[in-house]
């Protein structure tokens, strides 16, 4: 066998080796990609999986106040509506103005649902709805049992912090039975009470 033939054989063997190595590398990469695709979740499912694992969004906590039978803080399942929260709070109280709130609105965590009372004109006939939750018979007093945080904040000497305490107190202990009971709220003494006693009602 001549030298030329030996060189030709060596070149052919090297070429075959290179082709075999290239094919093996390509096949190995394809196998790795398929294995990775099988392990990773499909796009778009990551958030859902994490949400399910952590329990985030499974329920919401809302505060129902105003014209309902049992005002208070309630837990409802995620996706519930305002009507579900009102139902859990015992339904509408006599005189509540259901048309003033959106019963179909979806609930959000830490949401407050304040059901207003219907406003009656002076000299209304017996049996008519009660006055607005934010007013008394005088037309300018704040009902401390049903007023929202924003309404309580309008009282002299009552800021956002005290408004929160008033709402927390009546949620825990039930409605105020006497106007002077508001002095049981931490931070409200005689002097502060005298600033707004003529502007509140039950």
NORLINCOR-V35055 format. One record per backbone hydrogen bond with DSSP energy under -0.5 kcal/mol. CO is the residue of the C=O (numbers start at 0). NH is the residue of the N-H. If there is no record, write none. Layout:
co = [CO	CO]
nh = [NH	NH]
This chain:
co = [1	2	3	4	5	6	7	8	9	10	11	12	13	14	15	16	17	18	19	20	21	22	23	24	25	26	27	28	29	30	31	32	33	34	35	41	44	45	46	47	48	49	50	50	54	57	59	60	60	61	61	62	62	63	64	65	66	71	73	75	76	79	80	80	81	82	83	84	85	86	88	90	92	94	95	96	97	100	101	102	104	107	110	111	112	112	113	114	115	120	124	131	132	135	140	141	141	142	142	147	148	149	150	151	154	156	158	159	160	161	162	163	164	165	166	167	168	169	177	178	179	180	181	184	186	188	189	190	191	191	192	192	195	196	198	200]
nh = [5	6	7	8	9	10	11	12	13	14	15	16	17	18	19	20	21	22	23	24	25	26	27	28	29	30	31	32	33	34	35	36	37	38	39	44	48	49	50	51	52	53	54	55	57	77	75	109	110	63	73	64	112	71	114	67	92	63	61	59	79	106	83	84	85	86	87	88	90	89	69	68	95	117	97	99	100	102	104	82	81	110	62	113	64	114	115	66	96	123	127	134	142	138	142	143	200	145	146	151	152	153	153	154	157	158	162	163	164	165	166	167	168	169	170	171	172	173	180	181	182	183	184	187	188	192	193	194	194	195	195	196	198	199	141	143]
